[in-house]
Amino acid sequence: MDSREPAALVPAAVDTLPINFAILDDEGTILHTNRAWQEFGEANDLELRPDTIGTNYLDISAQAETETARTAAVGLAEILAGERELFEFEYPCHSPDEQRWFLMRAAPFTDGDRRYVAVAHFDITERHEYQRRLEASNERLEQFAYAVSHDLQEPLRMVTSYLQLLEYRYTDELDEDADDFIEFAVDGAERMEAMIEGLLSYSRVDTQGNSIGSVDIEAVLDDVLIDLEMRIEEADAEITSESLPTVAGDASQLRQLFQNLVDNAIEYSGEEPPRVAISATREGDEWLISVSDEGIGIDSADEDRVFEVFERLHSHEEHAGTGIGLALCRRIVERHGGEIWVDSDSGDGTTFSFTLPAVRSRTE
């Protein structure tokens, strides 16, 4: 058995890692590098990675002429000054054969009274390329959805107009079956038009959204309740809310989010008057917001399905809707960097919860 202390084995173990790794002192001087760091330095531009022990990493990075090196220098300086506990930065690196992408990560640690900084560079080329392809694919899908929904609107309006004209001119002149057929056709065309408009809104969430800023959720909810005033009165609904926060978001999209969730709670209230409660809880850098009702609930097996486009758990005769509302909610929340989920039991009410980024105060 090896009698060496575990601490003495750490440098040897770090040497086997494929991650480029170095340890700096509290002034930025390189004290240790592993084999991957040294091998990378032999084959690539060292602008962002001085590889010689005794070299001051901060000085060399600060003197470099590129924006990449300057950004790394500023982040590392903040770590050394104790202004932050973690610095992460993605950047491209031109090797002799190809361009690769790396993630630089720096964090301080102490050993006794001495303060050090660990710096690592992870090769994230595969992840970066996958993300780039995924974004390109999503963009093409969004463009396709926009084109299809936009191009379908005009012929559908024509169909709807002529069906409505038939209904207006010939109601009571045809037999009962013909009247029913016209009514079904008009209803179907109107529902298809609503679905196309919903698909158009869905395709525009990322590309047509406003810039992210500070949004008072309380004010957003007030506007939504004004928009839904007649709906609320007709259903004899009661909407209650705790004090709601200011978040980082797109006010227009968050208004759509709350309108969809409140309207959904009213629609699926069951036979009793709707009772909807909205709450908010701070969790670290996010706000957790919940919209709860006492309605018919959702079977646990269907909790993921409700967020899919055009997925409906009930027929149109049972409940109106296009099947896009909750999918749109998820798209909006994801655009804001949050998550949305549902907790429910069939017949026992539903709670939709989602996270939104908090607005940092000057003291945070």
Beta strands, then each sheet from edge to edge (+ up, - down):
strand 1: 20-24
strand 2: 30-33
strand 3: 87-94
strand 4: 99-111
strand 5: 114-123
strand 6: 213-216
strand 7: 238-241
strand 8: 246-249
strand 9: 275-283
strand 10: 286-293
strand 11: 340-344
strand 12: 350-357
sheet 1: 2+ 1- 5+ 4- 3+
sheet 2: 6+ 8-
sheet 3: 7+ 9+ 10- 12+ 11-
end
